[in-house]
Amino acid sequence: MHSFRSRRRFLKGAAVSALLLLLAAVPAARAQDEKQTRYAVERAQIGVSGKIIQERGGNWDDVTFDQTRTQTWRVSDRLTGVRGAGRHAPNGSDARSFTYEATVNHRNGNVERVTYEWVRGGGGGGGGGGWDNRRVPRWLVGSWSGRSPSNQRRVSLTVGSDGSVSALYNNGSRDEGRYENGQIRFNNSDNWDVSRVDEGLRAAYGTRSEVFRSGSGGGYEDDDDNGRVPRWARGTFRGTTDSGESELTIRADGSATARSLKTNQSFQGTYSNGRLRFDWGTFDVQREGDGIRTVQTNNRNNQTLYRRTGN
């Protein structure tokens, strides 16, 4: 009898202890989930910013997010979905609103998918409204030279203060259109999203974007860059950083990957207008023989020479 009571008392105590351990584990698991969610949101917004900057111009400070509209969901045990909204105001121009979705691997930080869409009529508040409020911004009026993002032909572009647009291609053909709400719409149905960048204007069509420079339209600057990744900067390179040997890949579309050869950890970044951007810093990229040299913009002493290892 005594043995039975002792055994029952022991089982009761064990059950209470197990319950207490379970209750203690719940806050820890919840804290871990919240940490993964915050990390996924952070990585997603970095990926969205990089994509918008690469395709539409501006810098990292020009992209802001409305954190109150951020939503997350579980895709798998390693993937988290993130959606939300933000605003893009390149070089101090009127802000343009967008929505986005991204999928983030919260184990290694890789952003595996990024999409965004502009919100029609979702421009700046306080009496402005709209991307350019249907007006032609002063900086856009004039003559520009570059390549068409829709067909890659050389073109001389003229934008009038009334919104009229004329495109004269190097083969002698001409196309007429109009500027409205941040877009140039041609009669042949091509629509270019346009935004202001340091070099002039950026025109985007689908996934391709080109930089136009101010000019009379009589000649073209074929400097192998023209807002894109120059040929000498494309490829795979290796160099020694503060954290050890690293492999850097820069692609023609402006996407970049840095991989530690010591830990095999990879990080995603973007290249545009001579600069390489990761979430830990921004670097000027210089040609160095058949390789490249990166120089951190806020610490010029932090330089890395990379030798080419592949195309």
Order of alpha helices (4+ residues) and beta strands (2+ residues): alpha-beta-beta-beta-beta-beta-beta-beta-beta-beta-beta-beta-beta-beta-beta-beta-beta-beta-beta-beta-beta-beta
